Amino acid sequence: MSDDTIRLVTIGRIIRRRRRLLTILVVVGALVGFGTSLLFPPRYTTSASVLLPGAWEERELVTQAEIATSSVVVDRAAAKLDWTGVSGSELRDRVSAKAADGNIIKISGTADTPERAQQLSDQVAQQFVTFAAQIAGDSTDPEAAAPEALRQMVVQTSRRITELADAAGPGQTVESVQTRTELSKLRTALQEAINKLDQTDPAATQANMVVMGSAARPAGEAPPTRIQLVVAGALLFFLLAVIGHLTAARMSRRLRTEPEIAAALGSALLGTVDVTGEQPAHRPESRGPRARIRRLLGVDVRWDVPAPQTSGDEAGRQIRYRRVCARVRDRLPAPRRLLVVVPDGDEIALRAAGQLVAEAESENDPLLRVVEVSVSRPMMPDRDNESGALVVLSAGSWTAGELAGIAEACADAKHEVVGIVLAGTVWARPTRSADHPRHAATQPLAVGNDATGGSE
């Protein structure tokens, strides 16, 4: 797995072999999402549109959108709404505005009920139009130079020019003539300004914004809704579980190839054998609470090994065991007595070792005795009259350090590792072979679990 490319078949294998665990995690994620939705009350959002007539540049529209959400506008809206326990600073986080196409400012309000969301959007839009009109000059301040006041000032100035012209005399001197002429020109210019001012629409000096109707009452919650949080929690936990499995497989140092296993044990591979993919019986030491939980979650079955392939009949599988026994006989002189070393917990290897012992006993050569060795603290029985040790294990189950520890334990007990046998599972229904009776494959095994077991 560490060197393989992650493919859909790998993810499919995780889903198939970890479906119990994934189902439980998905349910837990959904519950977490539901609990999160209880911490955040439902929210409703709606928008009111304000039209800005005339030609507006983009930067001006952005400025108007900023004005719509300013503290002045929102504070005025909060004062008009007069909601208990809700201040203008709190409403500022619930109001947003953006410039849309067609010189439209969309003001959105969010509240805990549809009615309040509608009231908030409408009130902020109304206060924005009022405030914008005041900025444009629609004010009661006499110093704001309103159009009517400017018109009165122009009339008064024209009257004053007439008085000065009369006081300049009938124009008997050059100076008086020039003065009357200049005053006449000034009066004419002021009169033209008054005419232009009269022709100008007084509303043109104002912002003249229009609220385009009341905001629509929201029919549903604003995202994220409760359903969305539940689905997001379930999906998040599912993805984290899949990513965790892939990461663990990438970081795994278990040996899967024949050359790596042979190098770790320092011996040669004598062959590969198959056992049928039957459910192994639960051993006494695997009946504790942790083992039950692992079986309940479905994590007691390896997922990172390929699915067993369909093999031939039992006769074909027996041929593999015969060939392994023949290779052992070729490597050792008579009498051939061997310890069959199986790593503790390797159920596939233990079943393969049992069938290997049964095959050897049918021909009375070699004489095999199965010994299970703990990989955490490997300890082998002292050598008696054995010619060496035959290691049987399954691929992808043990690291190089664990296998090296087994090899060192064999060397420490003066057992030479004469060969390695790899065991794998296949899908097949066990059938009796024509060459061997039924009892040949089911004879009881002599299993030594202690470090001082004797030879048979």
Disulfide bonds with the S-S distance in Angstrom:
none
